[in-house]
Amino acid sequence: MMTVALSRRHRPRPRTLFALLAALSLQGTALPADISAEAQVVSPAAVRRLADAIKSRHPGLQALGLRAGAAREDAEAVRQWADPTLRAGGIGYGSRGPAPSEEGDLALGITQPLPIFGKESAARDLARAGSRTAQEAHDVRWQVLQRDLMERLLEAAFLNRQIDLATADLEWLRRISVGLEARLPGGTTSPAQGLRLRNEVSEAETRLRLQRVEARDAEVRINRVLGLPIDHPVGRWELPKVAAALAYRPEWSRQALASEPRLRLARKAQDEASARVEATRRSRRPNLSLGLDSRQYTGDGGLRNGSAILSLSLPWWNRDAYQRDLSRDRLRAEAAQREVDDLEAEVTQEIHHWVTRAEGARLRAELASQTLLPRIRAAQEVATAGLAGGTGDLREALDLRRQGLEAAIDHASALRDQWSAIAELLLLCGWQELPATVPSPERLSSLP
C-alpha cells in the first residue's frame, strides 16, 4: 500500500485527486494483497488435511481397495491340499463267477491328490503376488490423487488471483472512463478515445465473467478428486508464496527409485510375472494321487479285500504345449523387467526435469515481483496522472496497464507452475514436505 502525505500548499485539484485515486487502484491491478482471512493457502499440509477424507468418498479409490481385498481373499483361498474323491459302487457276478460272499459285492474307494511337486505352493505364491500388486495399485492411486488435488487447488487459486486482477483492472478502467466522459463536453477528450475506453471496459467485463466460469469449473474438478458433489462449496484458495531455490541432489534420484508410485507398481507386476513363470514351470510336473479301495459284502458288512494305488499323470504327451506356456510367461516377465528398467531411467530424468521447472518458475516469479511490476507501477502512476490532467496519452496508459496486468498474471502463473512442479517432486520421492536445500551458484547457472 502506497502512503501519500499532502501538505496544504500542494493540496490537489479535483482532477489531480482523481489521478491519485486511479493510481492507487492501479496498484491493486499490479499485485493484489491477501484475499481474506478466510482464504486458505495451498500447501502440502493443507492437501493432506483434505485428502484424509478421499478414501471414504472417492469411488475409484474404493473400487481399487475392494479389488485389493478380493485379491487377499483369493490368496488365502488357495488350497494346499486338493479335495479328495470318493467312489462307491456295486459289483455283480455271473453264474460262472465267484460267490458275492467271497469277493464282496460293494466297492468303496477314495483318491487324494498329493501336493508333492510344488504346484500348490507355486499357485499360492502367484496369488499372493497378485494380492500385493492389487494393494500397490490402490496405494499408488491414493498418492496420485493427492498430487492431483494439489494441482487442482493451485489451478483454482491461480484463477482466483486472475479474478482479483481482472476486478481491479475493471475498476481502474471504469474510473478512467468516468474522468474522460466528464471532459467530453469541453472538447479535451476526443470521442474516439471515449469509444476505445468503453470497448476496453466491455472486454474486461467479459473477461471477468469468463474467468468466473473457469473458476467454477475448477471447483467442480476439485470436488471430483475429493469424491464430493460437484456443487459442494470449495472455499477460497490462494497461491502460496514463492518457494526457496532448489538444487538437484543425487540422493533425490535414489529416493525416487525407491518411492516413485509407477515404479513401485511396475516392480510388483514384475514380481507377479516371475511368480507366474514359476507356477507355469511347475505345472509341467505330473500329478501324483493316492487311492484306497475296498470290497465288502452287503450280507454281513464284512471286508473281503482292499488295495492302495498310486496314480501318476503323464504330462509328457503335451510337452510342446507346456513349453509354449512357459515361453509365453517368460517373455511377459522379461517385458515387465524392461518396463522397470525404462521407468527407472525415466524417473531419474524426471527429477532433473521437475527441479529445473521449479527453478525456472521461481526465476520468473522473482523477475515479475522484483523487477517488472515495480517499474511498470511507477510508469503507470505517471501515465495515469497525465491522462487525468488532460496531457497524457490514452494509448500509452492502456499499454502500460496491459503490461502490468500481464506481468501480474505471469507472476501468479509462475507461482502455480513452481508449486505444481513441487507437487510432482513430492509424488516422485514420497516426501511429505520439500526438503530444505541451498543451491550453489554454479548449480543455478547450469540450470537451463
SEDO-28338 format. One record per residue (C-alpha): residue number from 1; residue in three letters; x, y, z. Coordinates in Angstrom, 3 decimals, padded with zeros to 6 digits, always signed. Layout:
N
PT	num	residuo	xx	yy	zz
PT	NUM	Ala	X	Y	Z .
...
// end
This chain:
448
PT	num	residuo	xx	yy	zz
PT	1	Met	+000.000	+000.000	+000.000 .
PT	2	Met	+001.416	+003.384	-001.043 .
PT	3	Thr	+001.239	+006.155	+001.602 .
PT	4	Val	+000.595	+009.682	+000.312 .
PT	5	Ala	+001.251	+012.726	+002.515 .
PT	6	Leu	-000.231	+016.024	+001.242 .
PT	7	Ser	+000.708	+019.463	+002.503 .
PT	8	Arg	-001.699	+022.398	+002.414 .
PT	9	Arg	+000.399	+024.049	-000.294 .
PT	10	His	+000.164	+021.065	-002.635 .
PT	11	Arg	-003.451	+020.091	-001.982 .
PT	12	Pro	-004.653	+018.746	-005.347 .
PT	13	Arg	-007.396	+019.981	-007.539 .
PT	14	Pro	-010.280	+017.572	-008.278 .
PT	15	Arg	-008.672	+016.295	-011.485 .
PT	16	Thr	-005.368	+015.623	-009.715 .
PT	17	Leu	-007.195	+013.888	-006.851 .
PT	18	Phe	-008.889	+011.675	-009.428 .
PT	19	Ala	-005.479	+010.802	-010.831 .
PT	20	Leu	-004.205	+009.806	-007.399 .
PT	21	Leu	-007.233	+007.612	-006.786 .
PT	22	Ala	-006.729	+005.945	-010.159 .
PT	23	Ala	-003.057	+005.396	-009.398 .
PT	24	Leu	-003.914	+003.830	-006.050 .
PT	25	Ser	-006.419	+001.490	-007.714 .
PT	26	Leu	-003.772	+000.651	-010.294 .
PT	27	Gln	-001.517	-000.740	-007.570 .
PT	28	Gly	-004.123	-003.392	-006.876 .
PT	29	Thr	-004.007	-004.303	-010.550 .
PT	30	Ala	-000.273	-004.892	-010.418 .
PT	31	Leu	-000.155	-007.280	-007.476 .
PT	32	Pro	-003.149	-007.800	-005.153 .
PT	33	Ala	-002.785	-008.286	-001.441 .
PT	34	Asp	-004.029	-011.295	+000.518 .
PT	35	Ile	-007.612	-012.182	-000.337 .
PT	36	Ser	-009.201	-012.521	+003.087 .
PT	37	Ala	-008.711	-014.008	+006.491 .
PT	38	Glu	-010.860	-016.980	+005.488 .
PT	39	Ala	-008.792	-017.816	+002.414 .
PT	40	Gln	-006.606	-020.896	+002.659 .
PT	41	Val	-003.138	-021.110	+001.189 .
PT	42	Val	-002.389	-024.156	-000.949 .
PT	43	Ser	+000.314	-026.221	+000.769 .
PT	44	Pro	+001.239	-029.901	+001.177 .
PT	45	Ala	-000.108	-029.850	+004.734 .
PT	46	Ala	-003.443	-028.391	+003.592 .
PT	47	Val	-003.664	-031.025	+000.861 .
PT	48	Arg	-003.071	-033.817	+003.373 .
PT	49	Arg	-005.845	-032.488	+005.609 .
PT	50	Leu	-008.290	-032.530	+002.723 .
PT	51	Ala	-007.061	-035.846	+001.352 .
PT	52	Asp	-007.815	-037.734	+004.565 .
PT	53	Ala	-011.458	-037.986	+003.505 .
PT	54	Ile	-010.751	-039.186	-000.044 .
PT	55	Lys	-010.516	-042.850	+000.965 .
PT	56	Ser	-014.080	-042.842	+002.270 .
PT	57	Arg	-015.526	-040.845	-000.646 .
PT	58	His	-013.709	-041.475	-003.905 .
PT	59	Pro	-015.433	-044.357	-005.752 .
PT	60	Gly	-012.427	-045.147	-007.957 .
PT	61	Leu	-010.136	-045.480	-004.947 .
PT	62	Gln	-012.746	-047.533	-003.111 .
PT	63	Ala	-013.009	-049.858	-006.111 .
PT	64	Leu	-009.256	-050.457	-006.023 .
PT	65	Gly	-009.465	-051.094	-002.289 .
PT	66	Leu	-012.189	-053.684	-002.834 .
PT	67	Arg	-010.123	-055.336	-005.567 .
PT	68	Ala	-007.151	-055.460	-003.219 .
PT	69	Gly	-009.351	-057.069	-000.562 .
PT	70	Ala	-010.639	-059.593	-003.078 .
PT	71	Ala	-007.067	-060.404	-004.114 .
PT	72	Arg	-006.118	-061.016	-000.477 .
PT	73	Glu	-009.054	-063.363	-000.044 .
PT	74	Asp	-008.088	-065.120	-003.256 .
PT	75	Ala	-004.544	-065.640	-001.977 .
PT	76	Glu	-005.796	-067.055	+001.311 .
PT	77	Ala	-008.233	-069.337	-000.522 .
PT	78	Val	-005.566	-071.234	-002.479 .
PT	79	Arg	-005.763	-074.916	-001.453 .
PT	80	Gln	-002.668	-076.671	-000.264 .
PT	81	Trp	-004.494	-079.989	-000.482 .
PT	82	Ala	-006.923	-080.701	-003.288 .
PT	83	Asp	-010.353	-082.117	-002.483 .
PT	84	Pro	-010.405	-085.923	-002.202 .
PT	85	Thr	-012.606	-088.014	-004.460 .
PT	86	Leu	-014.908	-090.664	-003.024 .
PT	87	Arg	-016.083	-093.664	-005.046 .
PT	88	Ala	-018.867	-096.152	-004.326 .
PT	89	Gly	-020.452	-098.840	-006.455 .
PT	90	Gly	-021.875	-102.319	-006.570 .
PT	91	Ile	-020.337	-105.404	-008.171 .
PT	92	Gly	-022.354	-108.076	-009.924 .
PT	93	Tyr	-021.243	-111.641	-010.665 .
PT	94	Gly	-022.297	-114.091	-013.299 .
PT	95	Ser	-023.204	-117.728	-012.827 .
PT	96	Arg	-019.653	-118.786	-013.553 .
PT	97	Gly	-018.067	-116.153	-011.294 .
PT	98	Pro	-017.130	-116.306	-007.630 .
PT	99	Ala	-019.736	-116.070	-004.950 .
PT	100	Pro	-020.506	-112.482	-003.775 .
PT	101	Ser	-019.978	-113.558	-000.182 .
PT	102	Glu	-016.372	-114.409	-001.034 .
PT	103	Glu	-015.311	-111.446	-003.194 .
PT	104	Gly	-017.719	-108.840	-001.908 .
PT	105	Asp	-020.403	-107.015	-003.853 .
PT	106	Leu	-019.834	-103.422	-002.597 .
PT	107	Ala	-016.841	-101.351	-003.827 .
PT	108	Leu	-015.720	-098.293	-001.832 .
PT	109	Gly	-012.742	-096.066	-002.535 .
PT	110	Ile	-011.128	-092.689	-002.038 .
PT	111	Thr	-008.462	-090.828	-004.055 .
PT	112	Gln	-006.399	-087.965	-002.659 .
PT	113	Pro	-004.077	-085.867	-004.872 .
PT	114	Leu	-000.762	-085.376	-003.098 .
PT	115	Pro	+000.985	-081.933	-003.013 .
PT	116	Ile	+004.359	-083.426	-003.785 .
PT	117	Phe	+005.725	-081.469	-006.745 .
PT	118	Gly	+005.069	-077.920	-005.520 .
PT	119	Lys	+002.203	-076.943	-007.820 .
PT	120	Glu	+000.034	-075.817	-004.940 .
PT	121	Ser	+002.721	-073.708	-003.264 .
PT	122	Ala	+003.531	-072.060	-006.610 .
PT	123	Ala	-000.156	-071.225	-007.116 .
PT	124	Arg	-000.288	-069.742	-003.614 .
PT	125	Asp	+002.813	-067.636	-004.272 .
PT	126	Leu	+001.272	-066.371	-007.514 .
PT	127	Ala	-001.956	-065.407	-005.764 .
PT	128	Arg	-000.047	-063.574	-003.034 .
PT	129	Ala	+001.985	-061.708	-005.645 .
PT	130	Gly	-001.271	-060.665	-007.315 .
PT	131	Ser	-002.588	-059.509	-003.956 .
PT	132	Arg	+000.475	-057.327	-003.409 .
PT	133	Thr	+000.085	-055.863	-006.900 .
PT	134	Ala	-003.572	-055.016	-006.259 .
PT	135	Gln	-002.729	-053.348	-002.943 .
PT	136	Glu	+000.067	-051.381	-004.582 .
PT	137	Ala	-002.342	-050.186	-007.269 .
PT	138	His	-004.601	-048.843	-004.522 .
PT	139	Asp	-001.722	-047.087	-002.731 .
PT	140	Val	-000.427	-045.594	-005.978 .
PT	141	Arg	-003.861	-044.214	-006.863 .
PT	142	Trp	-004.085	-042.700	-003.389 .
PT	143	Gln	-000.796	-040.851	-003.842 .
PT	144	Val	-001.662	-039.733	-007.363 .
PT	145	Leu	-004.991	-038.365	-006.131 .
PT	146	Gln	-003.148	-036.256	-003.561 .
PT	147	Arg	-000.901	-034.890	-006.312 .
PT	148	Asp	-003.955	-034.197	-008.490 .
PT	149	Leu	-005.707	-032.455	-005.603 .
PT	150	Met	-002.766	-030.133	-005.020 .
PT	151	Glu	-002.523	-029.250	-008.696 .
PT	152	Arg	-006.262	-028.550	-008.953 .
PT	153	Leu	-006.155	-026.407	-005.832 .
PT	154	Leu	-003.268	-024.483	-007.369 .
PT	155	Glu	-005.276	-024.004	-010.544 .
PT	156	Ala	-008.261	-022.733	-008.543 .
PT	157	Ala	-006.020	-020.355	-006.597 .
PT	158	Phe	-004.485	-019.113	-009.849 .
PT	159	Leu	-007.934	-018.423	-011.282 .
PT	160	Asn	-008.925	-016.612	-008.078 .
PT	161	Arg	-005.843	-014.429	-008.448 .
PT	162	Gln	-006.771	-013.744	-012.063 .
PT	163	Ile	-010.267	-012.721	-010.969 .
PT	164	Asp	-008.810	-010.334	-008.400 .
PT	165	Leu	-006.538	-008.809	-011.012 .
PT	166	Ala	-009.349	-008.547	-013.545 .
PT	167	Thr	-011.652	-006.937	-010.956 .
PT	168	Ala	-009.046	-004.319	-010.041 .
PT	169	Asp	-008.326	-003.734	-013.731 .
PT	170	Leu	-012.024	-003.238	-014.467 .
PT	171	Glu	-012.352	-000.740	-011.608 .
PT	172	Trp	-009.380	+001.200	-012.976 .
PT	173	Leu	-010.857	+001.282	-016.473 .
PT	174	Arg	-014.221	+002.465	-015.156 .
PT	175	Arg	-012.631	+005.277	-013.166 .
PT	176	Ile	-010.588	+006.400	-016.137 .
PT	177	Ser	-013.704	+006.173	-018.332 .
PT	178	Val	-015.708	+008.349	-015.940 .
PT	179	Gly	-012.978	+011.002	-015.997 .
PT	180	Leu	-012.761	+011.032	-019.777 .
PT	181	Glu	-016.517	+011.115	-020.229 .
PT	182	Ala	-016.640	+014.162	-017.948 .
PT	183	Arg	-014.224	+016.013	-020.224 .
PT	184	Leu	-016.031	+015.177	-023.488 .
PT	185	Pro	-018.281	+018.298	-023.413 .
PT	186	Gly	-015.240	+020.534	-023.011 .
PT	187	Gly	-013.513	+019.081	-026.039 .
PT	188	Thr	-010.389	+017.996	-024.142 .
PT	189	Thr	-011.121	+014.359	-024.970 .
PT	190	Ser	-011.974	+013.001	-028.400 .
PT	191	Pro	-014.977	+010.711	-028.999 .
PT	192	Ala	-012.562	+008.096	-030.381 .
PT	193	Gln	-010.769	+007.938	-027.047 .
PT	194	Gly	-014.057	+007.534	-025.229 .
PT	195	Leu	-015.118	+004.758	-027.607 .
PT	196	Arg	-011.848	+002.906	-027.187 .
PT	197	Leu	-012.089	+003.104	-023.414 .
PT	198	Arg	-015.692	+001.866	-023.434 .
PT	199	Asn	-014.579	-001.084	-025.590 .
PT	200	Glu	-011.790	-001.828	-023.132 .
PT	201	Val	-014.333	-001.826	-020.307 .
PT	202	Ser	-016.633	-004.206	-022.194 .
PT	203	Glu	-013.750	-006.579	-022.950 .
PT	204	Ala	-012.643	-006.506	-019.308 .
PT	205	Glu	-016.185	-007.277	-018.121 .
PT	206	Thr	-016.460	-010.233	-020.485 .
PT	207	Arg	-013.026	-011.494	-019.490 .
PT	208	Leu	-014.013	-011.343	-015.823 .
PT	209	Arg	-017.210	-013.310	-016.464 .
PT	210	Leu	-015.276	-015.977	-018.358 .
PT	211	Gln	-012.733	-016.278	-015.565 .
PT	212	Arg	-015.501	-016.753	-013.024 .
PT	213	Val	-016.935	-019.555	-015.168 .
PT	214	Glu	-013.495	-021.189	-015.302 .
PT	215	Ala	-013.133	-020.795	-011.545 .
PT	216	Arg	-016.421	-022.607	-011.047 .
PT	217	Asp	-015.237	-025.413	-013.291 .
PT	218	Ala	-012.036	-025.616	-011.227 .
PT	219	Glu	-014.160	-026.096	-008.101 .
PT	220	Val	-016.042	-028.915	-009.816 .
PT	221	Arg	-012.729	-030.599	-010.647 .
PT	222	Ile	-011.623	-030.300	-007.026 .
PT	223	Asn	-014.857	-031.902	-005.826 .
PT	224	Arg	-014.321	-034.738	-008.300 .
PT	225	Val	-010.990	-035.591	-006.687 .
PT	226	Leu	-012.483	-035.304	-003.209 .
PT	227	Gly	-015.414	-037.525	-004.163 .
PT	228	Leu	-017.920	-034.775	-003.284 .
PT	229	Pro	-020.986	-033.495	-005.186 .
PT	230	Ile	-019.991	-031.037	-007.891 .
PT	231	Asp	-021.916	-028.195	-006.220 .
PT	232	His	-020.205	-028.633	-002.852 .
PT	233	Pro	-018.615	-025.339	-001.682 .
PT	234	Val	-014.843	-025.460	-002.005 .
PT	235	Gly	-013.936	-022.257	-000.216 .
PT	236	Arg	-011.418	-019.651	-001.218 .
PT	237	Trp	-007.877	-020.763	-002.036 .
PT	238	Glu	-004.903	-018.556	-002.705 .
PT	239	Leu	-001.475	-019.180	-004.116 .
PT	240	Pro	+001.441	-019.792	-001.752 .
PT	241	Lys	+004.480	-017.579	-001.631 .
PT	242	Val	+007.416	-018.351	-003.855 .
PT	243	Ala	+009.345	-021.363	-002.570 .
PT	244	Ala	+013.061	-021.379	-001.894 .
PT	245	Ala	+015.501	-022.176	-004.652 .
PT	246	Leu	+016.045	-025.843	-005.465 .
PT	247	Ala	+019.250	-027.560	-006.489 .
PT	248	Tyr	+019.328	-031.149	-007.705 .
PT	249	Arg	+020.761	-033.675	-005.274 .
PT	250	Pro	+021.795	-037.185	-006.356 .
PT	251	Glu	+020.115	-038.753	-003.330 .
PT	252	Trp	+016.771	-037.467	-004.604 .
PT	253	Ser	+017.047	-039.790	-007.582 .
PT	254	Arg	+017.848	-042.688	-005.282 .
PT	255	Gln	+014.816	-041.862	-003.137 .
PT	256	Ala	+012.640	-041.661	-006.241 .
PT	257	Leu	+013.851	-045.068	-007.412 .
PT	258	Ala	+012.531	-046.490	-004.152 .
PT	259	Ser	+009.360	-044.401	-003.796 .
PT	260	Glu	+008.034	-043.418	-007.233 .
PT	261	Pro	+004.485	-044.842	-007.449 .
PT	262	Arg	+004.538	-046.097	-011.038 .
PT	263	Leu	+007.899	-047.757	-010.443 .
PT	264	Arg	+006.663	-049.454	-007.277 .
PT	265	Leu	+003.637	-050.766	-009.147 .
PT	266	Ala	+005.799	-051.955	-012.045 .
PT	267	Arg	+008.047	-053.850	-009.641 .
PT	268	Lys	+005.070	-055.559	-008.058 .
PT	269	Ala	+003.871	-056.511	-011.540 .
PT	270	Gln	+007.360	-057.862	-012.263 .
PT	271	Asp	+007.239	-059.979	-009.097 .
PT	272	Glu	+003.841	-061.285	-010.127 .
PT	273	Ala	+005.164	-062.144	-013.605 .
PT	274	Ser	+008.093	-064.029	-012.053 .
PT	275	Ala	+005.722	-065.943	-009.779 .
PT	276	Arg	+003.626	-066.831	-012.813 .
PT	277	Val	+006.701	-068.202	-014.579 .
PT	278	Glu	+007.422	-070.450	-011.602 .
PT	279	Ala	+003.812	-071.619	-011.432 .
PT	280	Thr	+003.843	-072.433	-015.152 .
PT	281	Arg	+007.160	-074.246	-014.826 .
PT	282	Arg	+005.799	-076.437	-012.060 .
PT	283	Ser	+002.593	-077.105	-013.993 .
PT	284	Arg	+004.664	-079.370	-016.277 .
PT	285	Arg	+005.233	-081.760	-013.402 .
PT	286	Pro	+002.975	-084.831	-013.100 .
PT	287	Asn	+000.084	-085.133	-010.690 .
PT	288	Leu	+000.512	-087.818	-008.037 .
PT	289	Ser	-002.556	-089.268	-006.312 .
PT	290	Leu	-003.066	-091.917	-003.645 .
PT	291	Gly	-006.132	-094.166	-003.925 .
PT	292	Leu	-007.557	-096.569	-001.338 .
PT	293	Asp	-010.126	-099.169	-002.423 .
PT	294	Ser	-012.052	-101.857	-000.565 .
PT	295	Arg	-014.648	-104.536	-001.285 .
PT	296	Gln	-017.313	-105.553	+001.207 .
PT	297	Tyr	-020.164	-107.973	+001.275 .
PT	298	Thr	-023.546	-106.434	+001.886 .
PT	299	Gly	-024.835	-109.572	+003.537 .
PT	300	Asp	-022.732	-109.202	+006.678 .
PT	301	Gly	-020.874	-105.935	+006.030 .
PT	302	Gly	-017.542	-107.723	+006.241 .
PT	303	Leu	-014.422	-106.569	+004.401 .
PT	304	Arg	-013.310	-109.010	+001.745 .
PT	305	Asn	-010.228	-107.232	+000.275 .
PT	306	Gly	-008.553	-103.838	-000.011 .
PT	307	Ser	-005.899	-102.096	-002.120 .
PT	308	Ala	-003.720	-098.959	-002.182 .
PT	309	Ile	-002.899	-097.412	-005.554 .
PT	310	Leu	-000.568	-094.605	-006.566 .
PT	311	Ser	-001.516	-092.904	-009.832 .
PT	312	Leu	+000.712	-090.596	-011.857 .
PT	313	Ser	-000.362	-088.337	-014.718 .
PT	314	Leu	+001.747	-088.257	-017.884 .
PT	315	Pro	+002.316	-084.595	-018.868 .
PT	316	Trp	+004.971	-085.558	-021.418 .
PT	317	Trp	+002.302	-086.152	-024.004 .
PT	318	Asn	+001.711	-082.364	-024.008 .
PT	319	Arg	+005.342	-081.372	-023.665 .
PT	320	Asp	+005.251	-078.840	-026.536 .
PT	321	Ala	+002.145	-077.121	-025.184 .
PT	322	Tyr	+003.643	-076.802	-021.699 .
PT	323	Gln	+006.853	-075.434	-023.208 .
PT	324	Arg	+004.930	-072.781	-025.098 .
PT	325	Asp	+003.113	-071.780	-021.937 .
PT	326	Leu	+006.438	-071.390	-020.173 .
PT	327	Ser	+007.945	-069.443	-023.076 .
PT	328	Arg	+004.925	-067.097	-023.071 .
PT	329	Asp	+005.222	-066.308	-019.374 .
PT	330	Arg	+008.977	-065.871	-019.574 .
PT	331	Leu	+008.518	-063.299	-022.334 .
PT	332	Arg	+005.980	-061.471	-020.191 .
PT	333	Ala	+008.361	-061.483	-017.243 .
PT	334	Glu	+011.139	-060.128	-019.459 .
PT	335	Ala	+008.795	-057.397	-020.695 .
PT	336	Ala	+007.955	-056.486	-017.082 .
PT	337	Gln	+011.682	-056.235	-016.314 .
PT	338	Arg	+012.249	-053.959	-019.307 .
PT	339	Glu	+009.370	-051.774	-018.186 .
PT	340	Val	+011.001	-051.426	-014.771 .
PT	341	Asp	+014.324	-050.517	-016.390 .
PT	342	Asp	+012.619	-047.931	-018.593 .
PT	343	Leu	+010.795	-046.375	-015.644 .
PT	344	Glu	+013.988	-046.207	-013.595 .
PT	345	Ala	+015.664	-044.216	-016.359 .
PT	346	Glu	+012.594	-042.029	-016.760 .
PT	347	Val	+012.279	-041.336	-013.038 .
PT	348	Thr	+015.901	-040.224	-012.816 .
PT	349	Gln	+015.309	-037.858	-015.727 .
PT	350	Glu	+012.055	-036.569	-014.239 .
PT	351	Ile	+013.787	-035.486	-011.034 .
PT	352	His	+016.072	-033.272	-013.122 .
PT	353	His	+013.097	-032.050	-015.146 .
PT	354	Trp	+010.884	-031.010	-012.259 .
PT	355	Val	+013.728	-029.408	-010.308 .
PT	356	Thr	+014.532	-027.393	-013.421 .
PT	357	Arg	+010.869	-026.478	-013.918 .
PT	358	Ala	+010.533	-025.359	-010.303 .
PT	359	Glu	+013.703	-023.278	-010.507 .
PT	360	Gly	+012.658	-021.706	-013.803 .
PT	361	Ala	+009.253	-020.772	-012.353 .
PT	362	Arg	+010.943	-019.255	-009.287 .
PT	363	Leu	+013.101	-017.052	-011.506 .
PT	364	Arg	+010.019	-015.939	-013.455 .
PT	365	Ala	+008.169	-015.078	-010.240 .
PT	366	Glu	+011.097	-013.066	-008.885 .
PT	367	Leu	+011.524	-011.250	-012.184 .
PT	368	Ala	+007.873	-010.225	-012.171 .
PT	369	Ser	+007.637	-009.225	-008.498 .
PT	370	Gln	+011.058	-007.620	-008.028 .
PT	371	Thr	+011.736	-006.024	-011.426 .
PT	372	Leu	+008.843	-005.803	-013.859 .
PT	373	Leu	+005.961	-004.870	-011.584 .
PT	374	Pro	+007.767	-002.066	-009.681 .
PT	375	Arg	+008.909	-000.494	-012.949 .
PT	376	Ile	+005.502	-000.768	-014.592 .
PT	377	Arg	+003.764	+000.526	-011.467 .
PT	378	Ala	+005.900	+003.654	-011.417 .
PT	379	Ala	+005.298	+004.289	-015.111 .
PT	380	Gln	+001.560	+003.669	-014.664 .
PT	381	Glu	+001.309	+006.293	-011.946 .
PT	382	Val	+002.904	+008.907	-014.186 .
PT	383	Ala	+000.809	+007.953	-017.224 .
PT	384	Thr	-002.425	+007.881	-015.230 .
PT	385	Ala	-001.728	+011.255	-013.644 .
PT	386	Gly	-001.005	+012.744	-017.070 .
PT	387	Leu	-004.139	+011.198	-018.504 .
PT	388	Ala	-006.269	+012.600	-015.685 .
PT	389	Gly	-004.680	+016.016	-016.166 .
PT	390	Gly	-005.509	+016.061	-019.851 .
PT	391	Thr	-001.907	+015.894	-021.034 .
PT	392	Gly	-001.399	+012.152	-021.088 .
PT	393	Asp	-001.703	+009.672	-023.935 .
PT	394	Leu	-004.563	+007.190	-023.558 .
PT	395	Arg	-002.832	+004.640	-025.770 .
PT	396	Glu	+000.295	+004.764	-023.602 .
PT	397	Ala	-001.721	+004.456	-020.383 .
PT	398	Leu	-003.660	+001.478	-021.710 .
PT	399	Asp	-000.475	-000.191	-022.938 .
PT	400	Leu	+001.149	+000.207	-019.527 .
PT	401	Arg	-001.993	-001.085	-017.876 .
PT	402	Arg	-001.893	-004.158	-020.130 .
PT	403	Gln	+001.798	-004.723	-019.357 .
PT	404	Gly	+001.095	-004.517	-015.635 .
PT	405	Leu	-001.787	-006.967	-015.899 .
PT	406	Glu	+000.281	-009.423	-017.934 .
PT	407	Ala	+003.206	-009.184	-015.504 .
PT	408	Ala	+000.923	-009.805	-012.514 .
PT	409	Ile	-000.700	-012.792	-014.224 .
PT	410	Asp	+002.709	-014.165	-015.158 .
PT	411	His	+003.777	-013.819	-011.525 .
PT	412	Ala	+000.740	-015.828	-010.424 .
PT	413	Ser	+001.336	-018.355	-013.211 .
PT	414	Ala	+004.946	-018.776	-012.097 .
PT	415	Leu	+003.832	-019.465	-008.521 .
PT	416	Arg	+001.361	-022.052	-009.775 .
PT	417	Asp	+003.977	-023.699	-012.012 .
PT	418	Gln	+006.605	-023.796	-009.270 .
PT	419	Trp	+004.327	-025.458	-006.755 .
PT	420	Ser	+002.928	-027.780	-009.389 .
PT	421	Ala	+006.487	-028.943	-010.058 .
PT	422	Ile	+006.980	-029.329	-006.306 .
PT	423	Ala	+003.825	-031.479	-006.175 .
PT	424	Glu	+005.411	-033.760	-008.780 .
PT	425	Leu	+008.612	-033.976	-006.729 .
PT	426	Leu	+006.626	-034.852	-003.606 .
PT	427	Leu	+004.958	-037.677	-005.532 .
PT	428	Leu	+008.184	-038.925	-007.113 .
PT	429	Cys	+010.217	-039.050	-003.915 .
PT	430	Gly	+007.448	-039.918	-001.459 .
PT	431	Trp	+008.030	-036.755	+000.582 .
PT	432	Gln	+005.567	-035.079	+002.917 .
PT	433	Glu	+007.317	-031.721	+002.604 .
PT	434	Leu	+010.042	-030.432	+000.318 .
PT	435	Pro	+013.453	-030.835	+001.995 .
PT	436	Ala	+015.460	-027.689	+002.609 .
PT	437	Thr	+018.131	-027.101	+000.008 .
PT	438	Val	+020.532	-024.263	-000.703 .
PT	439	Pro	+021.801	-024.313	-004.293 .
PT	440	Ser	+025.305	-023.342	-005.202 .
PT	441	Pro	+025.791	-020.511	-007.713 .
PT	442	Glu	+027.443	-022.956	-010.080 .
PT	443	Arg	+024.440	-025.250	-009.987 .
PT	444	Leu	+021.999	-022.410	-010.589 .
PT	445	Ser	+023.991	-021.178	-013.557 .
PT	446	Ser	+023.981	-024.638	-015.084 .
PT	447	Leu	+020.193	-024.959	-014.973 .
PT	448	Pro	+018.625	-024.224	-018.357 .
// end
